[in-house]
């Protein structure tokens, strides 16, 4: 049996257990969830949900949310369901399967993912689970965008968190999936430092120019979180 580490999200508001080894959630799913414009009773879909960090954070901010998480690792999907139960989030369900082939019941108002984005030409992690969760390609982004977009309603949103280097591939993938990017939000490690991560939001059958949003600075010079980042990561605020 895989050892499990007990933990918390949103400053202790959410119980969040995950495997000790393999892929472990960072701040990306929390920031991603904060950027989803969901409302109560809407339906959301997350690809590569892992142990459910993104869905849990989103459901904590939006009471009455109905969410489905798709995870290729059955053990992680089970852990996501257990985490949802531990936080009394009956509206969340988890499905074990590949985002490019599983077709959950739609339509969904919003879909989102933190897809594998480290180039497959690089050195792989010796941990097979971590490698699968983090390594991908431009073609993989196309598959993920199509897999998530096919369940979206008209004008539903599709959101990815991606490194800056993958922004062109992300924009192209969303366009091919019928969800042209409408906004790009940079995440700066510190003031005056180039953004490493970005949040891309596309809209199903959307039109109009893409907007570059003001973005978010994550850390102060001393390494602590900025007030705005802390409000999201610990307070559960929207981004």
Buried (B, 14 or more C-beta within 10 A) or exposed (E): EEEBEEBEBBEEBBBBBBBEEBBBBEBBBBBBBBBBEBEEEBBBBBBBBBBBBBBBBBBBBBEEBBBBBBBBBEBBBBBBBBBBEBBEBEBBBBBBBBBBEBEBEBEBBBBBBBBBBBEEEEEBBEEEBBBBBBBBBBEBBBBBBBBBBBBBBEEBBBBBBBBBEBBEBBBBBBBBBBBBBBBBBBBBBBEEEEBEBBBBBBBBEBEEEBEEBEBBBBBBEEEEBBEEBBBBBBBBBBB
